[in-house]
Amino acid sequence: MRHTTQVELENLYDLVAVKLGAMDPEDVRKITVPDALVDTGATGLCLPTSLIEQLGLTPIETTRARTATGITERILYSEVQFTILGRTRSIQVTDLPEGSPVLIGHMVLEHLDLCVDIKKGLIYNPAHDGEWIIEIL
């Protein structure tokens, strides 16, 4: 079953610049994706190149990645702050070919203590009664 969720993305470098007084808050590059695909087969947060450009993310390195079609090279970009279901964290972004959906992988879900319920879709971890508990091991 296909599950989607809304994700808010903000350029983390811009947010730091605001905290340092070097940028106005209204100039932070941000986007909201209403239908990001929750893909537990994916690892991190993957965005099509057009969204990476809109957010003004910086390439960090090229890395090899395993995809459904085999091993390929992907570019790892600077961090975004992401918010899903009112919970916020930051993560580096991997690029996807244009036309691909935004992918929310299992590491993103783990950062936010979220789970996929087959009937309800994305939910707070029921083992924690809705309370946000971070695993530190």
Residue frames relative to the residue before (quaternion, step in Angstrom):
aa qw qx qy qz dx dy dz
M 1.0000 0.0000 0.0000 0.0000 0.00 0.00 0.00
R 0.3832 -0.7392 0.5180 0.1960 3.57 -0.95 0.93
H 0.0470 -0.7934 0.6069 0.0025 3.58 -0.82 1.02
T 0.0827 -0.7784 0.6213 0.0346 3.54 -1.02 0.86
T 0.0846 -0.7807 0.6169 0.0530 3.53 -1.32 0.35
Q 0.4927 -0.6126 0.5172 0.3385 3.53 -1.27 0.31
V 0.0185 -0.7776 0.6285 0.0046 3.55 -1.03 0.84
E 0.2277 -0.7416 0.6183 0.1261 3.55 -1.00 0.92
L 0.1034 -0.8057 0.5832 0.0015 3.56 -0.84 1.06
E 0.0010 -0.7838 0.6206 -0.0226 3.57 -1.00 0.91
N 0.5085 -0.6300 0.4935 0.3177 3.57 -1.06 0.78
L 0.3898 -0.7563 0.4776 0.2191 3.59 -0.52 1.20
Y 0.6064 0.5447 -0.3617 0.4526 3.62 1.03 -0.69
D 0.6346 0.5211 -0.3283 0.4669 3.60 1.02 -0.78
L 0.6540 0.5161 -0.3170 0.4532 3.59 0.94 -0.85
V 0.6275 0.5126 -0.3267 0.4866 3.58 1.07 -0.73
A 0.6390 0.5267 -0.3240 0.4575 3.59 0.96 -0.84
V 0.6148 0.5268 -0.3412 0.4776 3.62 1.06 -0.69
K 0.6659 0.5063 -0.3060 0.4546 3.61 0.90 -0.92
L 0.6941 0.4603 -0.2635 0.4867 3.57 1.13 -0.71
G 0.5047 -0.6734 0.4048 0.3577 3.58 1.29 -0.08
A 0.5242 0.6558 -0.3944 0.3736 3.59 1.27 0.24
M 0.7727 0.2106 -0.1211 0.5865 3.62 1.27 -0.16
D 0.4441 -0.6649 0.5302 0.2821 3.53 -1.15 0.64
P 0.5944 -0.6077 0.3867 0.3574 3.62 -0.95 0.79
E 0.6639 0.5186 -0.3175 0.4354 3.60 1.00 -0.72
D 0.6457 0.5230 -0.3202 0.4549 3.61 1.26 -0.21
V 0.4297 0.6902 -0.4713 0.3420 3.59 1.27 -0.02
R 0.3623 -0.7211 0.5486 0.2186 3.56 -0.87 0.98
K 0.1562 0.7884 -0.5711 0.1669 3.54 -0.68 1.16
I 0.0633 -0.7728 0.6304 0.0369 3.53 -1.25 0.51
T 0.2387 -0.7208 0.6265 0.1761 3.53 -1.30 0.40
V 0.1586 -0.7613 0.6252 0.0664 3.54 -0.86 1.04
P 0.2927 -0.8133 0.4759 0.1627 3.61 -0.38 1.19
D 0.8081 0.2530 -0.0846 0.5252 3.58 1.16 -0.57
A 0.1199 0.7983 -0.5743 0.1359 3.60 0.78 1.02
L 0.4182 -0.7227 0.5007 0.2283 3.57 -0.94 0.92
V 0.2961 -0.7225 0.5981 0.1806 3.57 -0.79 1.04
D 0.0314 0.8214 -0.5588 0.1094 3.56 -0.35 1.31
T 0.2131 -0.8167 0.5249 0.1095 3.58 -0.07 1.27
G 0.5730 0.5557 -0.3871 0.4615 3.58 1.28 -0.02
A 0.6158 0.5008 -0.3385 0.5053 3.57 1.29 -0.27
T 0.4622 -0.6931 0.4835 0.2686 3.55 -1.20 0.48
G 0.8478 0.1379 -0.0257 0.5114 3.57 0.56 -1.16
L 0.6519 -0.4254 0.4041 0.4803 3.51 -1.04 -0.95
C 0.0505 -0.8185 0.5712 -0.0369 3.56 -0.56 1.19
L 0.0660 -0.8156 0.5745 -0.0215 3.56 -0.82 1.10
P 0.5085 -0.5970 0.5112 0.3518 3.58 -1.15 0.56
T 0.6531 -0.5695 0.3409 0.3646 3.56 -1.11 0.71
S 0.6162 0.5539 -0.3698 0.4204 3.64 0.99 -0.65
L 0.6645 0.4784 -0.3117 0.4820 3.61 1.01 -0.71
I 0.5944 0.5512 -0.3547 0.4659 3.58 1.09 -0.69
E 0.6620 0.4974 -0.2954 0.4765 3.58 0.99 -0.86
Q 0.6364 0.5304 -0.3296 0.4528 3.62 0.97 -0.83
L 0.7031 0.4528 -0.2551 0.4853 3.57 1.05 -0.80
G 0.3852 -0.7495 0.4624 0.2757 3.60 1.26 -0.25
L 0.2753 0.7873 -0.5111 0.2076 3.59 1.05 0.69
T 0.3973 -0.7274 0.5267 0.1886 3.54 -1.18 0.74
P 0.4420 -0.6725 0.5098 0.3042 3.62 -0.88 0.84
I 0.2524 -0.7705 0.5715 0.1266 3.58 -0.95 0.93
E 0.7640 -0.2262 0.1908 0.5733 3.57 0.81 -1.04
T 0.3987 -0.6438 0.5834 0.2937 3.51 -1.34 0.27
T 0.0160 -0.8113 0.5828 -0.0436 3.55 -0.90 0.95
R 0.4725 -0.6401 0.5150 0.3189 3.55 -1.21 0.42
A 0.0518 -0.8071 0.5879 -0.0151 3.54 -0.99 0.88
R 0.3672 -0.6942 0.5695 0.2427 3.55 -1.15 0.66
T 0.0385 -0.7882 0.6142 -0.0112 3.58 -0.82 1.04
A 0.7156 -0.4236 0.3246 0.4507 3.56 -1.29 0.01
T 0.7278 0.4043 -0.2326 0.5027 3.59 1.16 -0.55
G 0.7266 -0.4052 0.2326 0.5037 3.60 1.24 0.20
I 0.7026 -0.4257 0.3509 0.4495 3.56 -1.34 -0.26
T 0.0695 0.7833 -0.6116 0.0872 3.56 -0.94 0.96
E 0.4675 -0.6394 0.5115 0.3331 3.57 -1.27 0.12
R 0.0514 -0.7730 0.6323 -0.0014 3.52 -1.05 0.88
I 0.3920 -0.6875 0.5569 0.2520 3.55 -1.25 0.47
L 0.2627 -0.7314 0.6131 0.1420 3.52 -1.01 0.94
Y 0.1703 -0.8138 0.5539 0.0431 3.58 -0.79 1.09
S 0.6927 -0.4650 0.3638 0.4142 3.54 -1.35 0.29
E 0.6671 -0.5748 0.3404 0.3299 3.52 -1.29 0.45
V 0.1843 -0.7081 0.6667 0.1420 3.44 -1.38 0.53
Q 0.3509 -0.6327 0.6249 0.2933 3.50 -1.31 0.34
F 0.0724 -0.8092 0.5828 0.0154 3.58 -0.78 1.00
T 0.1259 -0.7749 0.6169 0.0564 3.54 -1.16 0.72
I 0.0485 0.7622 -0.6408 0.0776 3.53 -0.89 1.09
L 0.8469 -0.0146 -0.0329 0.5305 3.58 -0.86 1.00
G 0.7213 -0.4781 0.2395 0.4403 3.56 0.99 0.90
R 0.6356 0.4953 -0.3351 0.4882 3.60 1.26 0.10
T 0.1518 -0.8281 0.5396 0.0103 3.55 -0.88 1.02
R 0.1064 0.7431 -0.6556 0.0822 3.53 -1.15 0.85
S 0.3449 -0.7124 0.5527 0.2609 3.58 -1.28 -0.17
I 0.0176 0.7885 -0.6123 0.0558 3.54 -1.21 0.61
Q 0.4921 -0.5995 0.5263 0.3486 3.56 -1.24 0.46
V 0.3617 -0.7475 0.5344 0.1577 3.54 -1.20 0.66
T 0.2352 -0.7330 0.6199 0.1523 3.55 -1.18 0.68
D 0.4500 -0.7040 0.4829 0.2623 3.56 -1.04 0.78
L 0.1475 -0.7376 0.6517 0.0970 3.51 -1.36 0.50
P 0.6069 -0.5424 0.4153 0.4062 3.58 -1.18 0.41
E 0.6008 -0.5634 0.4260 0.3743 3.56 -1.15 0.63
G 0.7353 0.3694 -0.3027 0.4809 3.54 -0.99 0.87
S 0.5601 0.5786 -0.3906 0.4460 3.58 1.28 -0.20
P 0.4866 -0.6316 0.4971 0.3425 3.60 -1.15 0.48
V 0.5572 -0.5236 0.4987 0.4082 3.56 -1.29 0.29
L 0.1747 -0.7947 0.5758 0.0795 3.58 -0.90 0.97
I 0.1839 -0.7477 0.6330 0.0800 3.53 -0.94 1.01
G 0.1649 -0.8373 0.5182 0.0568 3.59 -0.30 1.27
H 0.7418 -0.4544 0.2785 0.4071 3.53 -1.34 0.20
M 0.6081 0.5477 -0.3748 0.4357 3.65 1.05 -0.56
V 0.6125 0.5363 -0.3398 0.4708 3.58 1.07 -0.72
L 0.6589 0.5035 -0.3060 0.4677 3.57 0.93 -0.90
E 0.6554 0.5120 -0.3123 0.4591 3.58 0.97 -0.83
H 0.6185 0.5483 -0.3431 0.4463 3.60 1.00 -0.80
L 0.7720 0.3580 -0.1744 0.4954 3.57 1.02 -0.82
D 0.3996 -0.7329 0.4590 0.3041 3.60 1.33 0.06
L 0.4071 0.6865 -0.4786 0.3661 3.55 0.92 1.07
C 0.1619 -0.7672 0.6152 0.0826 3.55 -1.25 0.52
V 0.3767 -0.6754 0.5730 0.2713 3.54 -1.31 0.31
D 0.1556 -0.7518 0.6375 0.0655 3.54 -0.83 1.09
I 0.5355 -0.6754 0.4035 0.3071 3.57 -0.75 1.07
K 0.7466 0.3827 -0.2161 0.4994 3.62 1.05 -0.70
K 0.7677 0.3917 -0.1862 0.4718 3.57 0.95 -0.91
G 0.4609 -0.6581 0.4645 0.3725 3.58 1.18 -0.45
L 0.8001 -0.2434 0.2021 0.5097 3.56 -1.07 -0.78
I 0.0363 0.8059 -0.5849 0.0835 3.58 -0.77 1.10
Y 0.5816 -0.5146 0.4764 0.4122 3.54 -1.34 0.20
N 0.6120 -0.5784 0.3926 0.3698 3.58 -1.07 0.73
P 0.3573 -0.7686 0.4844 0.2165 3.62 -0.44 1.15
A 0.5707 0.5955 -0.3864 0.4128 3.62 1.15 -0.41
H 0.7400 0.3725 -0.2082 0.5199 3.58 1.25 -0.42
D 0.4570 -0.7296 0.4161 0.2927 3.60 1.26 0.43
G 0.7319 -0.4344 0.2377 0.4681 3.58 0.97 0.83
E 0.5657 0.5819 -0.3912 0.4339 3.59 1.25 -0.20
W 0.4230 -0.7034 0.5184 0.2399 3.56 -1.00 0.88
I 0.0487 0.7929 -0.6009 0.0883 3.56 -0.46 1.25
I 0.2532 -0.7781 0.5633 0.1145 3.55 -0.74 1.10
E 0.3371 -0.7260 0.5663 0.1965 3.55 -0.96 0.94
I 0.0029 -0.7757 0.6307 -0.0231 3.58 -0.81 1.02
L 0.1443 0.7933 -0.5723 0.1494 3.53 -0.36 1.26
